[in-house]
Amino acid sequence: MSPRVRTALWAAPVLLGVLVLGGAVLLGVLLAAVAAVGVHEYRRLVVPDGSPLEDAFAVGWGAVLVLAFLSPHRELPVVLLCLGTLGYFGLWMAGPGPREDLAARWGATVGGWVLVALFLGHALWIRAHGVLPVMYLLAVVWAGDIAAYYVGSALGSTPLAPRVSPKKSVEGAAASLAAAVLTGGVLSLVFPLPHGAWGGAAGAAVLNVAAQGGDLVESLLKRWAGVKDSGTLFPGHGGVLDRVDGFLLAAPLYAGYLAVLGG
């Protein structure tokens, strides 16, 4: 059994167990831990020479930003993002002082908070609509990811974005879109989701495009950094960012979709 399969056999049940058996708070704690590791991996890609204190602050604040999505005050995550920005500059003013690349390091830190923590935190707003919408999002992204991997490996011949990710193919991307649309439509037909079958299929198409876009964004960062994987936490799968990159852009879109339907 390959490391990729072994990892999936334990990671998927843990996530589904927390989602089904635990409440929103337990899911928030899990996502905060995922965001913390994800921010760390992101910073390793874009700021490989970060100081331990700088890294610790970025990682810890990333977890705080995710937990803020548990609050009934929807503006809290953005408020904390602003406070984190001030805290980052305060950290440098109280410590080493200005340096030539301070603006770039600040941008990398805030970028990690937004791309990883804030985007991932929207899953908790989705969870506020119930367990089923979260399951829908997971299933749609996973179905697209699995179809892209196997169809692309077997039939892929036309490069999708060779300068970013040479192994991704147009055939794999098309199979990913088809699998996501089919999964979203069937789930919305069978289960009492806020959208009907057609709404579920259309929403899945948009989410799949976002998920594939998130995958390409991470591939671009890894190519720029000259590494194959963002980390080694999951044998056969790479790091946390390698596993959640598809959800990062899809989660805010689906949260907005549910807000529109509910509003």
N, C-alpha and C positions, 0 to 999 in steps of 0.2 A: 504494500500500500504506500503510495507516494506521500511525502510530507504535506503536500497541498490538500489531499483528501483527509489525512489525519487531522489537520488543523480545522478543516471545515466541520468534521464530525463532532468536535467538542465546542468550537466557538459558536456555531449556529444554535445548538440547544441552550447554551448559557444565555445568549441574547434573547431567545424566544421565551425561556423560563422567566427571566427578569420582566419581560414585557407582559406576559400572560399572568404570572403569579404575583408579581410585585406591583406596587402603585407608581404614581408619577414621580414620587420622591426617589424611590430606588432607581428608577430609570434615569432620573436626573443625576444621581451620584455616578452611575455607570457612564453616562455621556460626559460628565465632567472629567472623569478619569481618562476617557478616550481623547477628549479635547486636550488635556494636559500633555499626553504623550504626543498627540498630533502636532501641537504647537512646538514641542521640543524637536520633533523631526523636521518640521518646516524650517525652524531656525538653523538646524544643522545644514540644511540645503542652501539657505541664502545668507546666513551669518555664521560660518563655520568656526570663527575665532571669538565667539561670544564669551564674556566672562561668566563664572559660575553664579555670581549675584544677579547679573543681568538675565541669565537664562532662568534662574529660579523665580524671579519676579514675573517674567513673561509666561512661564508655565503655570504658576499659581494663579495669576490673574485670568488666564484663559479658562481655568476651571471655574473661577468665580463668575465669569461672564455667562457660562452655560447655566449655572445654578440660578442666575438672575431670571431665567425664563420660567422658573417656577412661581415667581411673584405675580400677583394679580395686576401689578402696575406694568403695563406693556412698555413704558418708556425706560424702565430701569436698566435693561442691557445697554442701551445707547448712553445713558448717564454714566454707567460704570466704565464704558469704553472711553469716554472723555476723561474721567478721573484717572484711568489707567495711563492715558497719554501724559497727563500732568505728573503722575507718579514716576513715569519713566524718565522724564526730564529732571525731576527732583532727585532721582537716584544718581544721575550723572553730575548734577550740580553739587550734591553733597559728597560725591566721591571723586572720580578721576578728573572731572571737569570737561570742557569742550575738547573735541577731536575732529579731524578732517572729515571722517565718514559718519559723524553722529546723525546727520539727517537721513542717510541711507539706512543706518541701523534702526533708527526710529521707524522709518517707513516699513522695514522688514518686520519689526515687532508688531506694529499696528496691523499690517497686512495679515500676519499670522492669526491675530485675534479675530479679525473680520472673516477671513476665509475659512478658518477652522472652527473657532469657538462660536461666533455669532451665527454663522450659517448652520452649524450642527445643532445649536441650541433651539432652532425652530422646530426640531422634532418634538420638543416638549409642548409646544403650542399645538402641534398635530395630535399629541397624546391627550390633550384637553378635550378633543372631540371623541375620544374613545380609543380602544385598542385596535379596532378594525382598520381605521385609516392608517395607523402606523404599519400594520401588517400589509396593507395594500402597497404602501411606499416601498417597504422592504422587498415584497414579492416582485414588483415591477422592475426595480433596479437590479435585483438578483437575476431575474429571468433574462433581462437584456445582457447582463454581464456574462452569464453562462452561455447564452446563444452566440455572443460575439467571440468568446474564447474557442468553443468547439467548432463552429462553422468557419471562423477565420483560420483556425489551425488546419482544417481539412480542405477547405475550398478557396481560401483567400489568395488572390493573385494580383489584385489591383490595390496599390498602396493608398491609404486614406490621407495620411499626413506624414510622408517619409522623413521630413526634416525634424519632426517632433517625436514620432514613434514609428519606426520602420516596420514593426510587426503588425500594426493595425491595418486592416484592409477594408475596402468598400463593401465587400461581401459580408464581412463580419459585422460591420455597422448596420447594414440592411437587415441582417438576421436579428440583430439586437433590437432594432426598432420593431420588427414584426412580432418578436416574442413578447416584448413589453406591451404592445397594443393588445395582443391576444390575452395576455395575463390580466391586464387592467380591465378589459371588457368582461371577461368571464367572472372575475372576482366581484365586480360591481353588479353583475346580473344575479349571482348566487347569494351574496351577502348584503345586508341592509346598510350599504355605504351611502354617504350624503349625495352621491351622484349616481345616475342610472348607468346602464351598460354603455350607451354612447358617450356619456360624459366621462365615464371611467376609461374608455378606450382613447378618447381624445386627450384627456389629461395624461394618460400614460405615454402618449406620443411626445408631448411636450417635456415630460419628466425624463424620458429616455434621451432626448436630445441634450437636455441639461446634464444628465449623468455622463453621457459620452464626452460632453464638453469639459466637465470636471476632471475626467480621466486624462484628457489631452493636456489640460492645464498642469496637472501634476507631472505628466510625462515631460512637459517642457521644462519644469523646474528641475527634474532629475537629470535631464540631458544637459542643462546649463551647469549643474553641479558636478556632472561627470560620474553619476552613480546609477546602479541598476535598480535598486530599491530604496525607499525612504528609510527603512529600518530592517531589523531582523526579528521583531517580536513574534511574528507568525511564520513558522517554518513553511516554506513553499509558497507563501503569499507575500512576504516582505514585511513592511511596517504597517502602522495604523493608517497612515495616509494612503497606502496602497489599497487598503480595504474600504475606506470610507470616502475616497475621492468622488465617487459617483453620487453619493448622498449630499455632498456639501452644497452643490448648486440646486439639486432637486428638492431638498427639504424646504428652503424658503419659498420656492415656487408653489409647492403643494400646500404649505401653510397659508399662503395668500389665496390660493384657489378655494380652500375650505372656508376661509374668512369671507370671501365673496359669496359663496353659497349660503353661509350661515347668516350673512348680513342683509 
